[in-house]
Amino acid sequence: MWRLAGFALGFLPACIGDRYLFKTVEAVETFVEVHYHEQINPLREHGRCPQLVELLEHCCADEVHHKEDAAARSGGGETGYAEYVWMAVVKLGSAAAAEVARRV
């Protein structure tokens, strides 16, 4: 299931065009950034595991870089309605996959 979803997430937008591929990366990395902060913020608030917080912040910064790079490579301009819908589907799918992974 994971491999199929990952393949589809790369293959489908690549078939449409580079802009959709980069919008997909931007959407995934946006979700990942939020997900990292959901882990980092409670640890920081409670003063727990400072080395882990530092590592997570470093990893998150790398993901943010990927997001910003993808946004720049998408050609700029406003996100169209179809792109917006696709990005929402990608974020929702990412959230669903993360929830399944938590429970498995």
ROFI-170588 format. One record per atom (N, C-alpha, C): residue in one letter; atom name; x, z, y. Coordinates in Angstrom, 3 decimals. Each point is the difference from the previous one (the first is absolute). Example, Ala and Ser with C-alpha at 12.3 -4.5 7.8 and 13.67 -1.06 7.14 Angstrom:
2
<rec><code>a</code><site>N</site><u>13.190</u><w>7.800</w><v>-5.690</v></rec>
<rec><code>a</code><site>CA</site><u>-0.890</u><w>0.000</w><v>1.190</v></rec>
<rec><code>a</code><site>C</site><u>0.900</u><w>0.000</w><v>1.200</v></rec>
<rec><code>s</code><site>N</site><u>-0.350</u><w>-0.720</w><v>1.050</v></rec>
<rec><code>s</code><site>CA</site><u>0.820</u><w>0.060</w><v>1.190</v></rec>
<rec><code>s</code><site>C</site><u>-0.770</u><w>0.730</w><v>1.090</v></rec>
END
This chain:
104
<rec><code>m</code><site>N</site><u>0.827</u><w>0.000</w><v>-1.192</v></rec>
<rec><code>m</code><site>CA</site><u>-0.827</u><w>0.000</w><v>1.192</v></rec>
<rec><code>m</code><site>C</site><u>0.875</u><w>0.000</w><v>1.260</v></rec>
<rec><code>w</code><site>N</site><u>1.043</u><w>0.871</w><v>0.014</v></rec>
<rec><code>w</code><site>CA</site><u>0.857</u><w>0.100</w><v>1.183</v></rec>
<rec><code>w</code><site>C</site><u>0.737</u><w>-1.308</w><v>0.260</v></rec>
<rec><code>r</code><site>N</site><u>0.515</u><w>-0.592</w><v>-1.071</v></rec>
<rec><code>r</code><site>CA</site><u>0.744</u><w>-1.253</w><v>0.155</v></rec>
<rec><code>r</code><site>C</site><u>-0.897</u><w>-1.123</w><v>0.497</v></rec>
<rec><code>l</code><site>N</site><u>-1.188</u><w>-0.073</w><v>-0.549</v></rec>
<rec><code>l</code><site>CA</site><u>-0.942</u><w>-1.035</w><v>0.416</v></rec>
<rec><code>l</code><site>C</site><u>-0.371</u><w>0.165</w><v>1.475</v></rec>
<rec><code>a</code><site>N</site><u>-0.288</u><w>1.231</w><v>0.392</v></rec>
<rec><code>a</code><site>CA</site><u>-0.351</u><w>0.264</w><v>1.403</v></rec>
<rec><code>a</code><site>C</site><u>1.176</u><w>-0.339</w><v>0.916</v></rec>
<rec><code>g</code><site>N</site><u>1.206</u><w>0.389</w><v>-0.394</v></rec>
<rec><code>g</code><site>CA</site><u>1.179</u><w>-0.307</w><v>0.806</v></rec>
<rec><code>g</code><site>C</site><u>0.245</u><w>-1.494</w><v>0.109</v></rec>
<rec><code>f</code><site>N</site><u>-0.171</u><w>-0.694</w><v>-1.105</v></rec>
<rec><code>f</code><site>CA</site><u>0.163</u><w>-1.458</w><v>0.009</v></rec>
<rec><code>f</code><site>C</site><u>-1.028</u><w>-0.639</w><v>0.925</v></rec>
<rec><code>a</code><site>N</site><u>-1.247</u><w>0.404</w><v>-0.147</v></rec>
<rec><code>a</code><site>CA</site><u>-1.069</u><w>-0.563</w><v>0.826</v></rec>
<rec><code>a</code><site>C</site><u>0.241</u><w>0.285</w><v>1.477</v></rec>
<rec><code>l</code><site>N</site><u>0.497</u><w>1.186</w><v>0.297</v></rec>
<rec><code>l</code><site>CA</site><u>0.244</u><w>0.400</w><v>1.382</v></rec>
<rec><code>l</code><site>C</site><u>1.073</u><w>-0.868</w><v>0.654</v></rec>
<rec><code>g</code><site>N</site><u>0.917</u><w>-0.514</w><v>-0.775</v></rec>
<rec><code>g</code><site>CA</site><u>1.005</u><w>-0.903</w><v>0.539</v></rec>
<rec><code>g</code><site>C</site><u>-0.395</u><w>-1.467</w><v>-0.106</v></rec>
<rec><code>f</code><site>N</site><u>-0.615</u><w>-0.356</w><v>-1.113</v></rec>
<rec><code>f</code><site>CA</site><u>-0.303</u><w>-1.403</w><v>-0.277</v></rec>
<rec><code>f</code><site>C</site><u>-1.114</u><w>-0.549</w><v>0.894</v></rec>
<rec><code>l</code><site>N</site><u>-1.103</u><w>0.733</w><v>0.083</v></rec>
<rec><code>l</code><site>CA</site><u>-1.149</u><w>-0.516</w><v>0.763</v></rec>
<rec><code>l</code><site>C</site><u>0.330</u><w>-0.276</w><v>1.459</v></rec>
<rec><code>p</code><site>N</site><u>0.578</u><w>0.956</w><v>0.723</v></rec>
<rec><code>p</code><site>CA</site><u>0.296</u><w>-0.316</w><v>1.406</v></rec>
<rec><code>p</code><site>C</site><u>1.079</u><w>-1.068</w><v>0.153</v></rec>
<rec><code>a</code><site>N</site><u>0.946</u><w>-0.076</w><v>-0.954</v></rec>
<rec><code>a</code><site>CA</site><u>1.036</u><w>-1.033</w><v>0.081</v></rec>
<rec><code>a</code><site>C</site><u>-0.608</u><w>-1.388</w><v>-0.144</v></rec>
<rec><code>c</code><site>N</site><u>-1.077</u><w>-0.102</w><v>-0.768</v></rec>
<rec><code>c</code><site>CA</site><u>-0.689</u><w>-1.285</w><v>-0.163</v></rec>
<rec><code>c</code><site>C</site><u>-0.666</u><w>-0.441</w><v>1.303</v></rec>
<rec><code>i</code><site>N</site><u>-0.431</u><w>0.967</w><v>0.789</v></rec>
<rec><code>i</code><site>CA</site><u>-0.671</u><w>-0.312</w><v>1.264</v></rec>
<rec><code>i</code><site>C</site><u>1.027</u><w>-0.367</w><v>1.067</v></rec>
<rec><code>g</code><site>N</site><u>1.086</u><w>0.765</w><v>0.048</v></rec>
<rec><code>g</code><site>CA</site><u>1.037</u><w>-0.298</w><v>0.983</v></rec>
<rec><code>g</code><site>C</site><u>0.842</u><w>1.217</w><v>0.314</v></rec>
<rec><code>d</code><site>N</site><u>1.125</u><w>-0.262</w><v>0.646</v></rec>
<rec><code>d</code><site>CA</site><u>0.932</u><w>1.077</w><v>0.334</v></rec>
<rec><code>d</code><site>C</site><u>-0.644</u><w>1.103</w><v>0.825</v></rec>
<rec><code>r</code><site>N</site><u>-0.840</u><w>-0.383</w><v>0.938</v></rec>
<rec><code>r</code><site>CA</site><u>-0.623</u><w>1.003</w><v>0.874</v></rec>
<rec><code>r</code><site>C</site><u>-0.782</u><w>1.022</w><v>-0.825</v></rec>
<rec><code>y</code><site>N</site><u>-0.753</u><w>-0.462</w><v>-0.986</v></rec>
<rec><code>y</code><site>CA</site><u>-0.765</u><w>0.929</w><v>-0.838</v></rec>
<rec><code>y</code><site>C</site><u>0.914</u><w>0.863</w><v>-0.857</v></rec>
<rec><code>l</code><site>N</site><u>1.107</u><w>-0.568</w><v>-0.449</v></rec>
<rec><code>l</code><site>CA</site><u>0.949</u><w>0.787</w><v>-0.779</v></rec>
<rec><code>l</code><site>C</site><u>0.559</u><w>1.129</w><v>0.855</v></rec>
<rec><code>f</code><site>N</site><u>0.393</u><w>-0.317</w><v>1.224</v></rec>
<rec><code>f</code><site>CA</site><u>0.552</u><w>1.032</w><v>0.875</v></rec>
<rec><code>f</code><site>C</site><u>-1.072</u><w>1.003</w><v>0.438</v></rec>
<rec><code>k</code><site>N</site><u>-1.223</u><w>-0.451</w><v>0.184</v></rec>
<rec><code>k</code><site>CA</site><u>-1.087</u><w>0.927</w><v>0.320</v></rec>
<rec><code>k</code><site>C</site><u>-0.258</u><w>0.943</w><v>-1.180</v></rec>
<rec><code>t</code><site>N</site><u>0.192</u><w>-0.491</w><v>-1.212</v></rec>
<rec><code>t</code><site>CA</site><u>-0.148</u><w>0.844</w><v>-1.185</v></rec>
<rec><code>t</code><site>C</site><u>1.063</u><w>1.082</w><v>-0.010</v></rec>
<rec><code>v</code><site>N</site><u>1.243</u><w>-0.393</w><v>0.238</v></rec>
<rec><code>v</code><site>CA</site><u>1.093</u><w>0.982</w><v>0.055</v></rec>
<rec><code>v</code><site>C</site><u>-0.280</u><w>1.018</w><v>1.098</v></rec>
<rec><code>e</code><site>N</site><u>-0.443</u><w>-0.473</w><v>1.144</v></rec>
<rec><code>e</code><site>CA</site><u>-0.316</u><w>0.899</w><v>1.118</v></rec>
<rec><code>e</code><site>C</site><u>-1.084</u><w>1.005</w><v>-0.401</v></rec>
<rec><code>a</code><site>N</site><u>-1.028</u><w>-0.461</w><v>-0.691</v></rec>
<rec><code>a</code><site>CA</site><u>-1.088</u><w>0.896</w><v>-0.422</v></rec>
<rec><code>a</code><site>C</site><u>0.474</u><w>1.019</w><v>-1.025</v></rec>
<rec><code>v</code><site>N</site><u>0.770</u><w>-0.455</w><v>-0.984</v></rec>
<rec><code>v</code><site>CA</site><u>0.509</u><w>0.928</w><v>-1.020</v></rec>
<rec><code>v</code><site>C</site><u>0.895</u><w>1.049</w><v>0.641</v></rec>
<rec><code>e</code><site>N</site><u>0.907</u><w>-0.434</w><v>0.859</v></rec>
<rec><code>e</code><site>CA</site><u>0.932</u><w>0.945</w><v>0.619</v></rec>
<rec><code>e</code><site>C</site><u>-0.716</u><w>0.943</w><v>0.965</v></rec>
<rec><code>t</code><site>N</site><u>-1.065</u><w>-0.446</w><v>0.620</v></rec>
<rec><code>t</code><site>CA</site><u>-0.800</u><w>0.901</w><v>0.838</v></rec>
<rec><code>t</code><site>C</site><u>-0.593</u><w>1.110</w><v>-0.854</v></rec>
<rec><code>f</code><site>N</site><u>-0.546</u><w>-0.377</w><v>-1.166</v></rec>
<rec><code>f</code><site>CA</site><u>-0.526</u><w>1.014</w><v>-0.919</v></rec>
<rec><code>f</code><site>C</site><u>1.106</u><w>0.939</w><v>-0.450</v></rec>
<rec><code>v</code><site>N</site><u>1.158</u><w>-0.555</w><v>-0.359</v></rec>
<rec><code>v</code><site>CA</site><u>1.109</u><w>0.816</w><v>-0.499</v></rec>
<rec><code>v</code><site>C</site><u>0.467</u><w>0.987</w><v>1.075</v></rec>
<rec><code>e</code><site>N</site><u>0.062</u><w>-0.453</w><v>1.245</v></rec>
<rec><code>e</code><site>CA</site><u>0.402</u><w>0.890</w><v>1.096</v></rec>
<rec><code>e</code><site>C</site><u>-0.954</u><w>1.191</w><v>0.108</v></rec>
<rec><code>v</code><site>N</site><u>-1.291</u><w>-0.273</w><v>-0.027</v></rec>
<rec><code>v</code><site>CA</site><u>-0.993</u><w>1.072</w><v>0.066</v></rec>
<rec><code>v</code><site>C</site><u>0.150</u><w>0.933</w><v>-1.197</v></rec>
<rec><code>h</code><site>N</site><u>0.208</u><w>-0.573</w><v>-1.176</v></rec>
<rec><code>h</code><site>CA</site><u>0.147</u><w>0.780</w><v>-1.229</v></rec>
<rec><code>h</code><site>C</site><u>1.221</u><w>0.918</w><v>0.085</v></rec>
<rec><code>y</code><site>N</site><u>1.107</u><w>-0.509</w><v>0.510</v></rec>
<rec><code>y</code><site>CA</site><u>1.185</u><w>0.844</w><v>0.183</v></rec>
<rec><code>y</code><site>C</site><u>-0.307</u><w>1.173</w><v>0.927</v></rec>
<rec><code>h</code><site>N</site><u>-0.681</u><w>-0.280</w><v>1.104</v></rec>
<rec><code>h</code><site>CA</site><u>-0.292</u><w>1.071</w><v>0.958</v></rec>
<rec><code>h</code><site>C</site><u>-0.952</u><w>1.048</w><v>-0.587</v></rec>
<rec><code>e</code><site>N</site><u>-0.846</u><w>-0.415</w><v>-0.928</v></rec>
<rec><code>e</code><site>CA</site><u>-0.860</u><w>0.975</w><v>-0.679</v></rec>
<rec><code>e</code><site>C</site><u>0.825</u><w>0.970</w><v>-0.840</v></rec>
<rec><code>q</code><site>N</site><u>1.178</u><w>-0.424</w><v>-0.411</v></rec>
<rec><code>q</code><site>CA</site><u>0.890</u><w>0.869</w><v>-0.769</v></rec>
<rec><code>q</code><site>C</site><u>0.929</u><w>0.794</w><v>0.926</v></rec>
<rec><code>i</code><site>N</site><u>0.509</u><w>-0.668</w><v>1.021</v></rec>
<rec><code>i</code><site>CA</site><u>0.983</u><w>0.592</w><v>0.902</v></rec>
<rec><code>i</code><site>C</site><u>-0.610</u><w>1.095</w><v>0.867</v></rec>
<rec><code>n</code><site>N</site><u>-1.152</u><w>-0.265</w><v>0.608</v></rec>
<rec><code>n</code><site>CA</site><u>-0.572</u><w>0.939</w><v>0.972</v></rec>
<rec><code>n</code><site>C</site><u>-0.265</u><w>1.394</w><v>-0.560</v></rec>
<rec><code>p</code><site>N</site><u>-0.643</u><w>0.136</w><v>-1.169</v></rec>
<rec><code>p</code><site>CA</site><u>-0.201</u><w>1.366</w><v>-0.525</v></rec>
<rec><code>p</code><site>C</site><u>1.311</u><w>0.720</w><v>-0.317</v></rec>
<rec><code>l</code><site>N</site><u>0.968</u><w>-0.736</w><v>-0.519</v></rec>
<rec><code>l</code><site>CA</site><u>1.291</u><w>0.614</w><v>-0.298</v></rec>
<rec><code>l</code><site>C</site><u>0.661</u><w>0.494</w><v>1.289</v></rec>
<rec><code>r</code><site>N</site><u>-0.037</u><w>-0.823</w><v>1.029</v></rec>
<rec><code>r</code><site>CA</site><u>0.607</u><w>0.379</w><v>1.275</v></rec>
<rec><code>r</code><site>C</site><u>-0.744</u><w>1.184</w><v>0.631</v></rec>
<rec><code>e</code><site>N</site><u>-1.342</u><w>-0.036</w><v>-0.031</v></rec>
<rec><code>e</code><site>CA</site><u>-0.801</u><w>1.076</w><v>0.599</v></rec>
<rec><code>e</code><site>C</site><u>0.292</u><w>1.355</w><v>-0.640</v></rec>
<rec><code>h</code><site>N</site><u>0.254</u><w>0.004</w><v>-1.300</v></rec>
<rec><code>h</code><site>CA</site><u>0.256</u><w>1.252</w><v>-0.709</v></rec>
<rec><code>h</code><site>C</site><u>1.487</u><w>0.313</w><v>-0.128</v></rec>
<rec><code>g</code><site>N</site><u>0.846</u><w>-0.830</w><v>0.600</v></rec>
<rec><code>g</code><site>CA</site><u>1.432</u><w>0.235</w><v>-0.034</v></rec>
<rec><code>g</code><site>C</site><u>0.585</u><w>-0.060</w><v>-1.403</v></rec>
<rec><code>r</code><site>N</site><u>-0.593</u><w>-0.808</w><v>-0.849</v></rec>
<rec><code>r</code><site>CA</site><u>0.432</u><w>-0.074</w><v>-1.397</v></rec>
<rec><code>r</code><site>C</site><u>0.867</u><w>-1.232</w><v>-0.238</v></rec>
<rec><code>c</code><site>N</site><u>0.947</u><w>0.164</w><v>-0.878</v></rec>
<rec><code>c</code><site>CA</site><u>0.829</u><w>-1.103</w><v>-0.528</v></rec>
<rec><code>c</code><site>C</site><u>0.570</u><w>-0.905</w><v>1.099</v></rec>
<rec><code>p</code><site>N</site><u>0.797</u><w>0.553</w><v>0.902</v></rec>
<rec><code>p</code><site>CA</site><u>0.506</u><w>-0.816</w><v>1.116</v></rec>
<rec><code>p</code><site>C</site><u>0.810</u><w>-1.213</w><v>-0.450</v></rec>
<rec><code>q</code><site>N</site><u>0.731</u><w>0.110</w><v>-1.099</v></rec>
<rec><code>q</code><site>CA</site><u>0.767</u><w>-1.151</w><v>-0.483</v></rec>
<rec><code>q</code><site>C</site><u>-0.931</u><w>-1.100</w><v>-0.515</v></rec>
<rec><code>l</code><site>N</site><u>-1.072</u><w>0.408</w><v>-0.662</v></rec>
<rec><code>l</code><site>CA</site><u>-0.978</u><w>-0.975</w><v>-0.470</v></rec>
<rec><code>l</code><site>C</site><u>-0.688</u><w>-0.676</w><v>1.183</v></rec>
<rec><code>v</code><site>N</site><u>-0.354</u><w>0.777</w><v>1.021</v></rec>
<rec><code>v</code><site>CA</site><u>-0.629</u><w>-0.566</w><v>1.199</v></rec>
<rec><code>v</code><site>C</site><u>0.930</u><w>-1.035</w><v>0.630</v></rec>
<rec><code>e</code><site>N</site><u>1.279</u><w>0.333</w><v>0.083</v></rec>
<rec><code>e</code><site>CA</site><u>0.976</u><w>-0.925</w><v>0.574</v></rec>
<rec><code>e</code><site>C</site><u>0.064</u><w>-1.301</w><v>-0.816</v></rec>
<rec><code>l</code><site>N</site><u>0.019</u><w>0.127</w><v>-1.316</v></rec>
<rec><code>l</code><site>CA</site><u>0.027</u><w>-1.178</w><v>-0.864</v></rec>
<rec><code>l</code><site>C</site><u>-1.269</u><w>-0.837</w><v>0.163</v></rec>
<rec><code>l</code><site>N</site><u>-1.156</u><w>0.665</w><v>0.004</v></rec>
<rec><code>l</code><site>CA</site><u>-1.264</u><w>-0.716</w><v>0.160</v></rec>
<rec><code>l</code><site>C</site><u>-0.082</u><w>-0.703</w><v>1.347</v></rec>
<rec><code>e</code><site>N</site><u>0.488</u><w>0.651</w><v>1.052</v></rec>
<rec><code>e</code><site>CA</site><u>0.003</u><w>-0.620</w><v>1.325</v></rec>
<rec><code>e</code><site>C</site><u>0.892</u><w>-1.238</w><v>0.025</v></rec>
<rec><code>h</code><site>N</site><u>1.137</u><w>0.089</w><v>-0.681</v></rec>
<rec><code>h</code><site>CA</site><u>0.909</u><w>-1.147</w><v>-0.087</v></rec>
<rec><code>h</code><site>C</site><u>-0.679</u><w>-1.162</w><v>-0.734</v></rec>
<rec><code>c</code><site>N</site><u>-0.629</u><w>0.296</w><v>-1.113</v></rec>
<rec><code>c</code><site>CA</site><u>-0.701</u><w>-1.033</w><v>-0.772</v></rec>
<rec><code>c</code><site>C</site><u>-1.154</u><w>-0.592</w><v>0.802</v></rec>
<rec><code>c</code><site>N</site><u>-0.726</u><w>0.844</w><v>0.704</v></rec>
<rec><code>c</code><site>CA</site><u>-1.121</u><w>-0.457</w><v>0.819</v></rec>
<rec><code>c</code><site>C</site><u>0.493</u><w>-0.929</w><v>1.102</v></rec>
<rec><code>a</code><site>N</site><u>1.114</u><w>0.352</w><v>0.625</v></rec>
<rec><code>a</code><site>CA</site><u>0.556</u><w>-0.840</w><v>1.060</v></rec>
<rec><code>a</code><site>C</site><u>0.347</u><w>-1.393</w><v>-0.542</v></rec>
<rec><code>d</code><site>N</site><u>0.472</u><w>-0.055</w><v>-1.233</v></rec>
<rec><code>d</code><site>CA</site><u>0.308</u><w>-1.280</w><v>-0.632</v></rec>
<rec><code>d</code><site>C</site><u>-1.272</u><w>-0.828</w><v>-0.176</v></rec>
<rec><code>e</code><site>N</site><u>-1.076</u><w>0.647</w><v>-0.413</v></rec>
<rec><code>e</code><site>CA</site><u>-1.283</u><w>-0.698</w><v>-0.176</v></rec>
<rec><code>e</code><site>C</site><u>-0.547</u><w>-0.483</w><v>1.341</v></rec>
<rec><code>v</code><site>N</site><u>0.155</u><w>0.815</w><v>1.031</v></rec>
<rec><code>v</code><site>CA</site><u>-0.441</u><w>-0.398</w><v>1.344</v></rec>
<rec><code>v</code><site>C</site><u>0.781</u><w>-1.234</w><v>0.457</v></rec>
<rec><code>h</code><site>N</site><u>1.292</u><w>-0.019</w><v>-0.322</v></rec>
<rec><code>h</code><site>CA</site><u>0.809</u><w>-1.176</w><v>0.336</v></rec>
<rec><code>h</code><site>C</site><u>-0.549</u><w>-1.243</w><v>-0.696</v></rec>
<rec><code>h</code><site>N</site><u>-0.363</u><w>0.127</w><v>-1.277</v></rec>
<rec><code>h</code><site>CA</site><u>-0.587</u><w>-1.129</w><v>-0.734</v></rec>
<rec><code>h</code><site>C</site><u>-1.299</u><w>-0.455</w><v>0.666</v></rec>
<rec><code>k</code><site>N</site><u>-0.819</u><w>0.972</w><v>0.405</v></rec>
<rec><code>k</code><site>CA</site><u>-1.276</u><w>-0.315</w><v>0.653</v></rec>
<rec><code>k</code><site>C</site><u>0.236</u><w>-0.769</w><v>1.297</v></rec>
<rec><code>e</code><site>N</site><u>0.912</u><w>0.494</w><v>0.814</v></rec>
<rec><code>e</code><site>CA</site><u>0.276</u><w>-0.638</w><v>1.288</v></rec>
<rec><code>e</code><site>C</site><u>0.612</u><w>-1.380</w><v>-0.182</v></rec>
<rec><code>d</code><site>N</site><u>0.864</u><w>-0.145</w><v>-1.001</v></rec>
<rec><code>d</code><site>CA</site><u>0.605</u><w>-1.295</w><v>-0.296</v></rec>
<rec><code>d</code><site>C</site><u>-1.072</u><w>-1.003</w><v>-0.436</v></rec>
<rec><code>a</code><site>N</site><u>-0.895</u><w>0.440</w><v>-0.860</v></rec>
<rec><code>a</code><site>CA</site><u>-1.077</u><w>-0.877</w><v>-0.466</v></rec>
<rec><code>a</code><site>C</site><u>-0.908</u><w>-0.404</w><v>1.160</v></rec>
<rec><code>a</code><site>N</site><u>-0.294</u><w>0.955</w><v>0.884</v></rec>
<rec><code>a</code><site>CA</site><u>-0.841</u><w>-0.308</w><v>1.158</v></rec>
<rec><code>a</code><site>C</site><u>0.671</u><w>-1.045</w><v>0.890</v></rec>
<rec><code>a</code><site>N</site><u>1.303</u><w>0.127</w><v>0.186</v></rec>
<rec><code>a</code><site>CA</site><u>0.730</u><w>-0.966</w><v>0.822</v></rec>
<rec><code>a</code><site>C</site><u>0.037</u><w>-1.374</w><v>-0.679</v></rec>
<rec><code>r</code><site>N</site><u>0.174</u><w>-0.009</w><v>-1.312</v></rec>
<rec><code>r</code><site>CA</site><u>0.098</u><w>-1.262</w><v>-0.741</v></rec>
<rec><code>r</code><site>C</site><u>-1.354</u><w>-0.692</w><v>-0.163</v></rec>
<rec><code>s</code><site>N</site><u>-1.078</u><w>0.731</w><v>0.220</v></rec>
<rec><code>s</code><site>CA</site><u>-1.323</u><w>-0.608</w><v>-0.161</v></rec>
<rec><code>s</code><site>C</site><u>-0.325</u><w>-0.969</w><v>1.128</v></rec>
<rec><code>g</code><site>N</site><u>0.862</u><w>-0.051</w><v>0.987</v></rec>
<rec><code>g</code><site>CA</site><u>-0.200</u><w>-0.963</w><v>1.078</v></rec>
<rec><code>g</code><site>C</site><u>-0.616</u><w>0.597</w><v>1.246</v></rec>
<rec><code>g</code><site>N</site><u>-0.257</u><w>1.296</w><v>-0.035</v></rec>
<rec><code>g</code><site>CA</site><u>-0.571</u><w>0.647</w><v>1.167</v></rec>
<rec><code>g</code><site>C</site><u>-1.435</u><w>-0.421</w><v>0.249</v></rec>
<rec><code>g</code><site>N</site><u>-0.442</u><w>0.212</w><v>1.181</v></rec>
<rec><code>g</code><site>CA</site><u>-1.379</u><w>-0.334</w><v>0.342</v></rec>
<rec><code>g</code><site>C</site><u>-0.969</u><w>1.014</w><v>-0.573</v></rec>
<rec><code>e</code><site>N</site><u>-1.243</u><w>-0.187</w><v>0.363</v></rec>
<rec><code>e</code><site>CA</site><u>-1.031</u><w>0.917</w><v>-0.483</v></rec>
<rec><code>e</code><site>C</site><u>-0.315</u><w>-0.260</w><v>-1.462</v></rec>
<rec><code>t</code><site>N</site><u>-0.399</u><w>1.065</w><v>-0.679</v></rec>
<rec><code>t</code><site>CA</site><u>-0.427</u><w>-0.120</w><v>-1.388</v></rec>
<rec><code>t</code><site>C</site><u>-1.417</u><w>-0.551</w><v>-0.009</v></rec>
<rec><code>g</code><site>N</site><u>-0.190</u><w>-1.111</w><v>-0.699</v></rec>
<rec><code>g</code><site>CA</site><u>-1.316</u><w>-0.606</w><v>-0.093</v></rec>
<rec><code>g</code><site>C</site><u>-0.928</u><w>0.815</w><v>-0.887</v></rec>
<rec><code>y</code><site>N</site><u>-1.274</u><w>-0.324</w><v>0.061</v></rec>
<rec><code>y</code><site>CA</site><u>-1.003</u><w>0.744</w><v>-0.761</v></rec>
<rec><code>y</code><site>C</site><u>0.280</u><w>-0.052</w><v>-1.501</v></rec>
<rec><code>a</code><site>N</site><u>0.281</u><w>-1.179</w><v>-0.536</v></rec>
<rec><code>a</code><site>CA</site><u>0.266</u><w>-0.131</w><v>-1.440</v></rec>
<rec><code>a</code><site>C</site><u>1.249</u><w>0.786</w><v>-0.383</v></rec>
<rec><code>e</code><site>N</site><u>1.013</u><w>-0.027</w><v>0.850</v></rec>
<rec><code>e</code><site>CA</site><u>1.219</u><w>0.773</w><v>-0.257</v></rec>
<rec><code>e</code><site>C</site><u>-0.296</u><w>1.494</w><v>0.030</v></rec>
<rec><code>y</code><site>N</site><u>-0.803</u><w>0.401</w><v>0.970</v></rec>
<rec><code>y</code><site>CA</site><u>-0.380</u><w>1.406</w><v>0.116</v></rec>
<rec><code>y</code><site>C</site><u>-0.722</u><w>0.465</w><v>-1.267</v></rec>
<rec><code>v</code><site>N</site><u>-0.917</u><w>-0.812</w><v>-0.487</v></rec>
<rec><code>v</code><site>CA</site><u>-0.744</u><w>0.339</w><v>-1.216</v></rec>
<rec><code>v</code><site>C</site><u>0.968</u><w>0.082</w><v>-1.186</v></rec>
<rec><code>w</code><site>N</site><u>0.904</u><w>-0.974</w><v>-0.117</v></rec>
<rec><code>w</code><site>CA</site><u>0.970</u><w>0.014</w><v>-1.092</v></rec>
<rec><code>w</code><site>C</site><u>0.862</u><w>1.267</w><v>0.060</v></rec>
<rec><code>m</code><site>N</site><u>0.473</u><w>0.337</w><v>1.185</v></rec>
<rec><code>m</code><site>CA</site><u>0.836</u><w>1.192</w><v>0.150</v></rec>
<rec><code>m</code><site>C</site><u>-0.782</u><w>1.258</w><v>-0.367</v></rec>
<rec><code>a</code><site>N</site><u>-1.280</u><w>0.053</w><v>0.336</v></rec>
<rec><code>a</code><site>CA</site><u>-0.833</u><w>1.152</w><v>-0.365</v></rec>
<rec><code>a</code><site>C</site><u>-0.142</u><w>0.096</w><v>-1.514</v></rec>
<rec><code>v</code><site>N</site><u>-0.173</u><w>-1.141</w><v>-0.655</v></rec>
<rec><code>v</code><site>CA</site><u>-0.102</u><w>-0.024</w><v>-1.465</v></rec>
<rec><code>v</code><site>C</site><u>1.312</u><w>0.488</w><v>-0.615</v></rec>
<rec><code>v</code><site>N</site><u>1.114</u><w>-0.444</w><v>0.534</v></rec>
<rec><code>v</code><site>CA</site><u>1.312</u><w>0.410</w><v>-0.510</v></rec>
<rec><code>v</code><site>C</site><u>0.199</u><w>1.506</w><v>0.171</v></rec>
<rec><code>k</code><site>N</site><u>-0.342</u><w>0.527</w><v>1.174</v></rec>
<rec><code>k</code><site>CA</site><u>0.143</u><w>1.444</w><v>0.235</v></rec>
<rec><code>k</code><site>C</site><u>-0.914</u><w>0.797</w><v>-0.923</v></rec>
<rec><code>l</code><site>N</site><u>-1.215</u><w>-0.465</w><v>-0.175</v></rec>
<rec><code>l</code><site>CA</site><u>-0.939</u><w>0.678</w><v>-0.896</v></rec>
<rec><code>l</code><site>C</site><u>0.514</u><w>-0.038</w><v>-1.444</v></rec>
<rec><code>g</code><site>N</site><u>0.488</u><w>-1.142</w><v>-0.411</v></rec>
<rec><code>g</code><site>CA</site><u>0.566</u><w>-0.122</w><v>-1.341</v></rec>
<rec><code>g</code><site>C</site><u>1.211</u><w>0.887</w><v>-0.192</v></rec>
<rec><code>s</code><site>N</site><u>0.837</u><w>0.105</w><v>1.016</v></rec>
<rec><code>s</code><site>CA</site><u>1.171</u><w>0.886</w><v>-0.067</v></rec>
<rec><code>s</code><site>C</site><u>-0.426</u><w>1.454</w><v>-0.134</v></rec>
<rec><code>a</code><site>N</site><u>-1.000</u><w>0.381</w><v>0.774</v></rec>
<rec><code>a</code><site>CA</site><u>-0.517</u><w>1.371</w><v>-0.079</v></rec>
<rec><code>a</code><site>C</site><u>-0.605</u><w>0.283</w><v>-1.374</v></rec>
<rec><code>a</code><site>N</site><u>-0.728</u><w>-0.957</w><v>-0.547</v></rec>
<rec><code>a</code><site>CA</site><u>-0.594</u><w>0.178</w><v>-1.322</v></rec>
<rec><code>a</code><site>C</site><u>1.092</u><w>0.120</w><v>-1.064</v></rec>
<rec><code>a</code><site>N</site><u>1.040</u><w>-0.821</w><v>0.096</v></rec>
<rec><code>a</code><site>CA</site><u>1.096</u><w>0.055</w><v>-0.962</v></rec>
<rec><code>a</code><site>C</site><u>0.722</u><w>1.345</w><v>0.083</v></rec>
<rec><code>a</code><site>N</site><u>0.216</u><w>0.498</w><v>1.205</v></rec>
<rec><code>a</code><site>CA</site><u>0.660</u><w>1.298</w><v>0.158</v></rec>
<rec><code>a</code><site>C</site><u>-0.849</u><w>1.114</w><v>-0.588</v></rec>
<rec><code>e</code><site>N</site><u>-1.305</u><w>-0.083</w><v>0.175</v></rec>
<rec><code>e</code><site>CA</site><u>-0.904</u><w>1.026</w><v>-0.546</v></rec>
<rec><code>e</code><site>C</site><u>0.000</u><w>-0.040</w><v>-1.522</v></rec>
<rec><code>v</code><site>N</site><u>-0.017</u><w>-1.192</w><v>-0.571</v></rec>
<rec><code>v</code><site>CA</site><u>0.052</u><w>-0.125</w><v>-1.465</v></rec>
<rec><code>v</code><site>C</site><u>1.327</u><w>0.581</w><v>-0.501</v></rec>
<rec><code>a</code><site>N</site><u>1.099</u><w>-0.335</w><v>0.678</v></rec>
<rec><code>a</code><site>CA</site><u>1.305</u><w>0.513</w><v>-0.419</v></rec>
<rec><code>a</code><site>C</site><u>0.061</u><w>1.523</w><v>0.052</v></rec>
<rec><code>r</code><site>N</site><u>-0.665</u><w>0.604</w><v>0.975</v></rec>
<rec><code>r</code><site>CA</site><u>-0.039</u><w>1.473</w><v>0.091</v></rec>
<rec><code>r</code><site>C</site><u>-0.694</u><w>0.622</w><v>-1.206</v></rec>
<rec><code>r</code><site>N</site><u>-0.996</u><w>-0.688</w><v>-0.486</v></rec>
<rec><code>r</code><site>CA</site><u>-0.836</u><w>0.556</w><v>-1.076</v></rec>
<rec><code>r</code><site>C</site><u>0.489</u><w>-0.319</w><v>-1.395</v></rec>
<rec><code>v</code><site>N</site><u>0.871</u><w>-0.975</w><v>-0.107</v></rec>
<rec><code>v</code><site>CA</site><u>0.483</u><w>-0.406</w><v>-1.332</v></rec>
<rec><code>v</code><site>C</site><u>1.218</u><w>0.801</w><v>-0.389</v></rec>
END
